[in-house]
Amino acid sequence: MTEHNHWSHLAERGGSLGLRIIFNCYKLLGEHAARCLLYPVVGYFFLTGKKARLASQDYLQRINLKLGEPKIQANWRGSFRHMMAFAQSGLDKLAAWMGGFDHSRVAFPNRDAFDQLLNSGQGALLIASHLGSVEMTRALATSGQRAVVNAVVYTDHAQQFNRTLQQANAEFGVNLIQVTHFGPDTAILFQDKIDQGEFIVIVGDRTPPAENGRVSQVEFLGNAAPFAQGPWILASLLECPVYLFFCLRDKQDYRIHFEPFAERIELPRRDRQAQLQNYIQQYATRLEAYCLSTPYQWFNFYDFWQQDAASK
């Protein structure tokens, strides 16, 4: 994939005017009216966003191939539904940060394990993804003051949406850590937060923006795909427990999936690359399983498998 096709170089397509309209509509008229506005907004970007539309259809086709039968629509209808799910997730994030999302709408079957970790005072690294709405969970955690959840993000590609969330709640940026690469200073900052019993959330399904960022090719939905090594190298440096963390929409509500991944990530120098490959493949396998169960909730609208690069 050429540099300009990397996800971090794609222009943010959500116009600031459209976001402000939905934001103000939500404040003045409520959630239902704001949701009605999503249809024309998504319709516009669906019609004008050819690359995102084709990437969505390619992903949905891979889901059907992995399932062994065409259980979902992998055409323009499915792509529109995919984009609508993304827009609805964004609106839910906005509602959560504005305090308008009912906590009872979020099921947490494995809450006991989370509470046990929280009560232990032990910090942890939570590996998330662009599946579902982890950002909404951070909003709920912040409002409930149950845990300090630090989100590691690349915000350059979503500045307009982040500014809207900042307007909704000034606390949005409090525990938001923007990075371009992982260096010694970053590791020290994260180690301090872990030592204080805080949680760090980082996504594992985006490659680093830097050209020299290290990735591993692992199998995902039937083909090799690049996954970043950074989260796993960071986990090994922090020497803390690692959990997988997903917040998925379940009809009109949400369900949090919290599962242990490793007590420690160990990367011995002798077989470092092989161990990295093993950890990343385990993550990709779990991500794939969740994608197969909730296919319209994986929000990576670009050529994730880098087919352009593979064909050169």
N, C-alpha and C positions, 0 to 999 in steps of 0.2 A: 504494500500500500504506500502510495506517495505521501510525503509529509502533509500536503494540504488536504488529504483525505483522512488524516488521523482525527479521531473524535474531538481532540482538544483544539483543532483548528477550524472546526465547523462553526459558522456564525450562529449566534443565538437567534432563533427564528420567531420567538415569542415577542411580538412588538410591545414596547412599553405602554403604548396607548391601550391596547387590548387588555393587558394585565391590570392597568389602572381602572378601566371600566368594570372589569369583573370584581376587583377589590372593592371599589366604591359601591357597586351593586350589592355585594354581599353585606357591607356595613349598613346600607340603607334599606334594602328590601329582603335580605335574608338569603339562606342557602338555596332554596328552591329556585328563586329567580336567577341567581348566579349560575346554577346548573343548566338552566335553559339557554343561557348565553353561550355555553360551551359548544353547542351544536354548530352555530354559524362560524365561531372562531376556529374550531377543529376542521370544519369543512373547507375553510379558506386555505389553511396550511396543508391539508390533505391534497387539494387540487394543485397547489403551487410547489409542493415539496416532493419532487419526483424521486430524489435519492432516498429520502426517508421512507417513502411509500414502497419502493422496490426492496429496500433493506428489510422492512417489516414483512413483506410477502415472502422473501427468501427465508427468513427465520421461521415463519409459520409453516412453510413447506418442509423445513427440516424437522419440525415438531411432528408433522404427519408421517414423515418417513421413519422417524424413530418409533412412533406408535405402531407402525405397520399398517395403518389404514387412515383414510382421510376423515378424521373425527372433527376437525375444525376447518373453517373456511380459510384457505390460503390465497385468496384473491383480493380484489379491491374492497369487498365487503368486510373481509376479515381484517384488512389493514386499517380501514376506518374504525372498526371496533377497537383495534389495538391502540390507535391514537386517542380515541375517546377515553379509554381506560387510563392512559397517561394524563390526560387533562383532568379527569375526575380525581386522580391521585394528587395532582397539584392543588386542586381546590380543597381537598381534604387537609392537606398540609396547611393551607391558608387558614382554614377553619380551626385547626388545632392550635395554631399560634395565636389566633384571636380569642381563644377560650370558648369557642362555640361548638366544640366536638365533645360529645358525651363520653366520658371514660368507660361507661358500662358497655359501649359498643365495641370495645376492644377485648377480645377473649385472650387469656394467657394461660393455657393448660399447664405449662411447666413453670408456673410462678414460684412454686416452692423452691425449686433449684436456684432460681434467680435471687429470691429473698435470702436463701442460705449464703450465697456468694456475697450479697450486699451486706449482710450482717457480720460476715467474717472480717470485713475491712480490707479484704484482698482486692487489689485492682485487677483488671482483666482486659484483654484485647478481644473485641467482638468483630469478627469478619462478616461483613454484610455484602450487599450487591445492589444492582439496579433492578432488582426484582421486588415489587411491592413498594412500601413507603416507610423506610427506616427513619426518614426525617420527621415524619409525623410522630413516631414513637419518641424521638428526642424532645419534641414539643410537649408531649404528655408527661414525660419524665421531669422536664423542667418545671411545668406548672404544678406537678404533684410534689416537687422537691424530694423525691425519693432517692434519686441518684444523680451524680454528676456525670453526664454523658458528653464526652468530647468527640466531635465529628471531624474527621480529617477529610478535607475536600479540595478539589481543584475548582475554584469558583470563577475563574476567568471566563468560562464559556456560558455562565448562567448569571451574569451580574444583574440583569434587569429583574429576574424572578427573585433573586436574593434580596435586592433592595425593597421589593414589595413585601417580602416576609419580614424584613427589618422594620418597615412601617407598621406592620401588623402587631409586632411585639419587639420591643427594644432588646429583649433577652435573646433574640435569635442569634446574634453574633457573639454572644458571651463566650460560649464554648465551641466556637467554630475555628478550626485550625487550617489555614490555607497553606499548602505546600506545593512546590514544584519538583522537589527531589528529596530524598532522605539522606541527610548528612549527620555529622556528629552533634551539631546543635539541636537538630530535630530529635535525635535519639535521647539527648539529655533532658529535653523538655518533656518528652513522653514518659521517660523513666520517673521524673518527679511526680507526674500525675498518677502513675501506677502506684508509686510508693505512698501516695496520699489516699489510696483506695478508690480512685476514680476509674471510670471506664473509658476506653478509647474505641471508637467505631471507625472502621475503614473498609471501603469496598474492595472486593477482590476481583471484580470483573471489568476493570478498566486498565489499559496499559498506560505507563507513565508518559507524560507529555514530552519529557526530554528525549532527544534523539538517542542518547546513549543509555536510556533506561533498559534494565534487564528484564527479559521476558522468557517464559518457557512455553513451548508448544505442547498442549495436552489435548486429549480427545474430548470434544464437547458437541453433543447432538450429531454424532456421526462423522465429524471431521476434525482435523487438528485446528486449534485456535490459540492465539497468543494470550497468555495471562501474565500479569505482573508478578515478579519475584519479590518486590519491595515489601508487601505486607508480611510475608513469611520470614524474610530476613529481619524485619523489625521485631516480629514476635520472638525470634531466637535471641535477639539482643536484650529484650525486656525480661526474658525468663519468667513469664507470667502465664497463667492459664489462658487458653484460647477457646472461644465459643463461636459457633455459627449463629447468625441472628437475622431473621427474616420477619417482616410484618406484611402479611398478605390480606388483600380484600376478600372477604367471605360474604358474598351477596352485598348487602348494604353495610356490613360491619367489617371488622378487621380481626385477624388472629395472629398472635405473635408466636413464632417458632424459635425456640431457644434451645440449642443442643450443644453438649460438650464436644470439642474437636480434639484437643490435646492438652494435657496438664503442662507440658512444655514442648516447644518446637526446638528440636536439636538438629544442628547442622554441622556435624564433624567435618573437619577440613578434608579428610581422606575421601569421603564420598558425598561431598556437599551438593553437587549438581544432581546426583541421583536422588538424594533425600528431598531436595527442593521439588524435583519433578514428582515425587511420590505425594508430597503434601498438596501440591497444587492440583494434581489429578484427583485426589480425594475430595477437595473442595469443588472442583468442576463437576464431579459425579453427583454430589449432593445438590448443587445448583441446578443441574440438568433434571434431577428428579422433581424438584419444585417447579421448574419451568413446564414439565410435562403435566403436572397437576393443575397449574394456573398459567396457561400459555400466554394469555393476553396481558400479563402483568410484568413482563420483562421489558424494561424501557431502554434499550440500546438501539437507536434508530440510525445505524450506520453499518458498514460492511465489517461486522465483528470478526469474520473468518479471514479477512484480508485476501479476498480472491484475486484482486488486481495484482497484488504482490506475488501471489503464488503462480500466476500465469506468466510472469516475466522471466 
